[in-house]
Amino acid sequence: MAPLTLSFWQVVQAEGRYLVTGDKGFADIRRNPPGAHYGVLLVRPDRDGIGPLLELMQAVLGGYGLGTLAGCVAVATPRGLRVRRAPGQSST
């Protein structure tokens, strides 16, 4: 990660926050494996613009609470939500 990105990630983790982002680098499970952080939700709308992003976020948050995704790496697309959990981590 670039120094600024690394600093941002360190602050997010130090504050115990769940990260919602469009940056694929944060969802790289080789660098940020599930269970090693507070959680990452990568949002990947099919179209550019705030409208498609808001629709996708409403769909995800309407169907899942961020608490159920804590410690996970999740990828949201209009086709669904993929969730990677740490080995032994419960889905509830």
C-alpha positions as CSV (number, residue, x, y, z in Angstrom):
1,M,0.0,0.0,0.0
2,A,1.1,3.6,-0.6
3,P,2.2,5.5,2.5
4,L,-1.0,7.6,2.6
5,T,-3.2,4.6,2.2
6,L,-1.3,2.7,4.9
7,S,-1.7,5.6,7.3
8,F,-5.4,5.8,6.6
9,W,-5.8,2.0,7.1
10,Q,-3.8,2.2,10.4
11,V,-6.1,5.0,11.7
12,V,-9.3,3.1,10.7
13,Q,-8.0,0.1,12.6
14,A,-6.8,2.0,15.6
15,E,-10.3,3.5,15.9
16,G,-11.9,0.1,15.6
17,R,-13.9,1.1,12.5
18,Y,-15.4,-1.0,9.7
19,L,-14.3,0.3,6.3
20,V,-16.7,0.8,3.4
21,T,-14.8,1.5,0.2
22,G,-14.6,1.3,-3.5
23,D,-10.8,0.6,-3.4
24,K,-10.1,-3.1,-4.2
25,G,-6.8,-2.9,-2.5
26,F,-8.4,-2.9,1.0
27,A,-10.4,-6.1,0.2
28,D,-7.2,-8.0,-0.8
29,I,-7.4,-11.0,1.5
30,R,-3.7,-11.7,1.0
31,R,-2.8,-8.4,2.6
32,N,-5.9,-8.0,4.9
33,P,-7.1,-11.5,5.7
34,P,-10.5,-11.9,7.4
35,G,-10.3,-11.8,11.2
36,A,-7.1,-9.6,11.2
37,H,-9.1,-6.3,11.1
38,Y,-12.5,-4.8,12.0
39,G,-14.0,-5.5,8.6
40,V,-14.0,-4.3,5.0
41,L,-17.0,-3.9,2.6
42,L,-16.0,-3.3,-1.0
43,V,-18.8,-1.8,-3.0
44,R,-18.8,-2.5,-6.8
45,P,-21.8,-1.0,-8.6
46,D,-22.1,-1.8,-12.3
47,R,-22.4,1.9,-13.2
48,D,-20.6,5.0,-12.2
49,G,-22.4,7.7,-10.2
50,I,-23.9,8.3,-6.8
51,G,-27.3,6.8,-7.7
52,P,-26.0,3.2,-8.3
53,L,-23.7,3.4,-5.3
54,L,-26.6,4.5,-3.0
55,E,-28.8,1.8,-4.4
56,L,-26.2,-0.8,-3.7
57,M,-25.5,0.4,-0.2
58,Q,-29.2,0.4,0.6
59,A,-29.6,-3.1,-0.6
60,V,-26.6,-4.3,1.4
61,L,-27.5,-2.5,4.6
62,G,-31.2,-3.4,4.3
63,G,-30.2,-7.1,4.1
64,Y,-27.2,-7.2,6.5
65,G,-26.2,-5.4,9.5
66,L,-22.5,-4.3,9.5
67,G,-22.3,-6.1,12.9
68,T,-22.8,-9.4,11.1
69,L,-19.9,-8.6,8.8
70,A,-17.5,-7.6,11.5
71,G,-14.0,-8.9,10.9
72,C,-15.0,-10.1,7.4
73,V,-14.0,-9.0,3.9
74,A,-17.3,-8.5,1.9
75,V,-17.8,-7.6,-1.7
76,A,-21.1,-6.1,-2.7
77,T,-22.3,-6.0,-6.3
78,P,-25.8,-5.7,-7.8
79,R,-25.7,-9.5,-8.1
80,G,-25.2,-10.1,-4.4
81,L,-22.8,-10.1,-1.5
82,R,-19.8,-12.3,-1.2
83,V,-18.4,-12.7,2.4
84,R,-15.1,-14.1,3.4
85,R,-14.8,-14.9,7.1
86,A,-11.9,-16.0,9.2
87,P,-11.7,-19.8,9.7
88,G,-14.1,-20.7,12.5
89,Q,-15.8,-17.3,12.4
90,S,-19.6,-17.6,12.8
91,S,-21.9,-16.0,10.3
92,T,-24.2,-14.6,13.0
